């Protein structure tokens, strides 16, 4: 029996690296697209590149979702059975600073791949990485039928890719699905993302390398899961007979404030709070040292206050459910960050 061939854009990211591991464990041949860079940016997948028993089933290609010809050449060459489009400019705050690039990569990047599938007449399944940011200020919990109200250039670009995926599915019969993933984290999360910034900051405070963490809106509520589990849902989505769109979430939400408190608990510190607004601070209950401060520079131009998913079809159709609780997730992130910092 021939092995299935999968192509992953954004393979060097958090989700791409976990998905590559998962598909290789399923005996896939995995191809990944990575952008050329003057700096070394494959640390999340180095173990896959180096492992001799994996090498023959794992190949990297230089490419970019903003480059149609490059994508065409890669897809034409490898003829994948499945394409997972995970490549994106995924920082909400950065999207306000670079809206045009965000639209090009996150919106038109999806279109470019769908056009290639259509023009080559490939019998290929397509997964588009969508986001809970589509819902914006729509009341929680959000599901597949909830109103979409994007509040950032990032979410607007993802709204385009979400709809164009549905349009190509219906117009051309492509097996194309959207995975509307709510926040999912891990030790592989980029350090500029809030959750990793917090766990890395906690680890630095534990090791005496930092005195205080600066954050933005601590009252924003999010539905947080583990990326390693969430990539399994991507595979489940593409292995359905009929393509569709699915919300992937835990169904529970917590404030950023609570996330911070749990993270500090993992190093034996209880956080208390005092003050209001920009003057609110979090301090060590024992020695009264201020460990958390609010900075206006970390607030978005348009805030999204509450995201929590409750799928109408995921648990029934995919038989997928998250197992890792938020406390386990944060504990793993803090412990891994402490290990990482001890190396330097």
N, C-alpha and C positions, 0 to 999 in steps of 0.2 A: 504493500500500500504506500502510495506517494505521500510524503510529508506535506502538510499545508504550509503555504508561504505567507508570512505576514509582513507588512511594511508599517513602521511606526515613525511618524514625524514627531519631533520634539522628544527624541529618545534619550537625550542627556538630562532631561528634567526629572523631577520627582516621580511623576506618574509614568513617564516613558521607561524609566529604569526598572520600576516594579513590574510593569506590564511585560517588558522584555524577559525578565526572570520567569514570570508566570507562563508565558507562551513557550519558552524553552523547556520548562518542566512538563508541558503538554506535547513535547516532541515536535514543535514547529521549527521551520527554518525562519529566522527572524532577520529582517533587514531594517536598518535605522537610518534616518536622515538627520544629519547634523550640520549646522552652519560652520563655515570656515571662520576661524578665530586666531588672532595672534597669541592668545593665551590658551593654556591647557584647560579644557572644559569637559573632560569625560570622567571626572572622579566618581560619579555615581554608577558608571558602568565599566570601570577599569577591571573589575573582577571577571566580568563576562569576556572582555577582550583577551585577558591573560589565561583563562582556564582552557587548557588544551582540549578537553573533552567537549567543550562548547564551541570552540573556534570555527569548526566546519559548518556550524549551523547559525553563525552570527556574523553579519557583515554590516559595516558602516559605509554610508555614501555621503559625500559632501553635497549639500543642497539647501534650498530655502523655499518656504511656501510663497515667497513673493516673486519667485523665478519660475515662470510657466515652463520654459524650455527645459530647464534643469529637471523639474519634476517629471515632465513628459519622458525624458530620456531614462530616468531611473525606473519609472513604472513600466515603460515599454520593455525594458531590459529584463526585469525580474518577474513580471506578470503575477502580481500577488493575488492570493485568494481573499485576503482581508487587508483593508487599509484602516489604520487607526490614526486619525488626525488630531494629535495632541499639541502640535506646535502653536504657540501663541505668545503675544506680548501680554502677560497675565497679571501685571500689576495695575490695580485700579487707579491708584494715585498717579502712576507714570502715564496712564492713558490720557489724563487731563493735560499733561505736558507734551505728549507725542500722539495726538489724536489721529493724525493722518497715517502714521506708520501702523498704529494699532488697527485702524480700519483695513489697511492693506493686508496685514498679516492675519488678523483674526477673522475678518469678514471675507475678503477676496481670496485669501489662501484656501479656504474651504471650497469656494467656487472653482478655483483652478483645478483642484483634484477631481471634483465631480465632472467637470468638462472633459478631463482626460479620460476618465472612466467611460463617459458617454461616447467620445470620439473614437476610442479604441475598441468600443463594443465589448468591454471586459465583463466577464461573469464574476464580478468582484463585490464583496460586501464592504460597506463603508460605514465607519463609526466617526461621528463628529462629537468632540468634547465640548459640551455646552456647560452652562453655569447657573447657579442659583441667583447670580446677580441680575439675571433677566427679570426677576420678579420685582426688584426695587422695593418700593414702599407698599406693595400689595400685602394685605393682612395675612399673617401667618395663622395656621400652617398652609404652605403652598403645595399644590399638586400639579399634575399634567394639564389641568384645565384652568388653572389660575391665570388671572390677568397679568400680562407682561408689561412692566413699566420700568425700563432701564434708566438708571440714574448716573451713568458714566459713559464716556466714549468706549471703554472696554465692553460694557454691557450692551451698548448699541451695536458694536461690531459683532458681538456674539449673537445678538438678536437676528442680524442679517444671515449669519451662517446657519442659525437654527432654522429659519424659514426657507433658505435656499436648499437646505438638505431635504426638507419636506417636499418642496416643489419638484426637485429632481427625482425623488422617490415616486411621486404621483404622476409626473409627466412622462418619465422615461423608464419606469419600472425598475430603477436601481434599488438594490437592497441597501437602503441608507437609513441610519438611525441616529437619533440624538440621545446622548446620556447627559441629563441635567443633573450634574453632580453638585451637591452642597459641599461646604468646606471640608476638605480632607487633608490631614497633616501627617507628618512623620519626621524622623530624624533627618531625612533627606530634603526637607522643605528648605527653600532658599532663605538665607539669613536676613533678608530685607522684609520678609513677610512677618506680620505681627506675631503669630504664634511662635515661630522660631526665634524671633527677636527676644521674646519673653523668656523662652527656655534657655537660650544662650546667655541672656543677661543674668538669669538666676544662677546658672552654672558659674559664670564669672564672679558673681557676688560670693558664692560658696567657696571659690578658690582665692578670694581676695584680690581679684583683678578688676573689679568694678564696684562703684559705690551706689549708683542709682540708675534705674531704667526710665526712659522718657517714652510716654505713649500718648495716644489721642483719645478717641471716644471710648471710655471704659464701660459705657452702658449699652453699647451695641450688642445685640444677641445673635449668636450663630449656632448652627447645627454642625458639630465637629465630629468627623469620623477618621478612620485610619486609611491612608492612601493604599496601603498594601492590600486591604480588603476591597477597596473601591475599584481597583483595576480588574478584579475578578468579575465584577458586574459588567464591565465593558465587553469582556469575552462572552459572557452569558447573553448580552444584548445581541451580539452578532451571530450567535448560534441559535437564534429563534428562526422558525420557518418564515415568518412574516416580519418585516422591519416595522419599527414603531419608536416612540419616544418615551423615555422613562426617567422619572425622578429617583435619584439615588441619595438616600439620607438616613439618619438614625431616628428621626422623629422626636428628638430632644434638643433643646437649645439652652445655652448658657451665656451669661454676659462675659465680656472681656475681663471684667473685674473678677468674676468667679474663676476664670482660666488662670489669672495671675495668682489668686489665692491658693489654688490647687498646686500650681508649680512651686511656689515657695514652701508649701507643706512638705514637699518631697525632699527638701533640705532642712527640715525641722524648724522652719520659721512660720509663725502665725502673723498674718498681715491684718492690721487694723487701719481704719480710714478716718480722716478728719478734713474739714473744709468743704467747699462747694465749688462747682464749675472748674475753671482753670486753676483754682487755688487748692483743689482737692489733692491730698497726698496719701500714699500708703506707707505705713511705717511698721517696723518690727515691734511687736507687742511687748517683747522682753526689754530690749535696750533703747527703744524709741527712735532708733536710726531711721531716717526717711529713705525708703528704697524705691518708691514709685512717684514720679511727678508727671503732671499733664503738660503737654506742649501743643500750642495751637497749630504748629507746622505739620502735625500728624493727623489733623482733621481733614476730611474730604470736602471739596466744594459743595457736594450734595451727599448727605449721609444716607445710608441704608440701615435702618435701626433694628429690624428683626427678620431674620431668615431661618425658617424651620420647615423641613420637608415632610410631607405625608403622602406617599405615592398611592395612586388609585390602582396601579397594576403591577408594580415591581415584585412584591412578595407573592402574588398569585401566579404571575407568568414566569418570572425568572427563578423563583424559589431561592432568592438571595436575601440574606439578612445579615446586618453587621453584628459582629460578636464582641469586638474590642470596645470596652467602656472608655469614657473620656479620662478617667483617673489613670487607667493603664496606659493610654496614649501619652498623656503628659509625663508620667513617670518614665516611660521609655525615652522620650525626647530629652528630658533633663539629664538622665543617666548617660545617654550617648553623647550629649554636649560636654558633660564633665570629662568623659573619657577622651573626647577629641581635644579638649583644651589641655589636658595633662600631657599630651604628646609634644606640646610646644613649650 
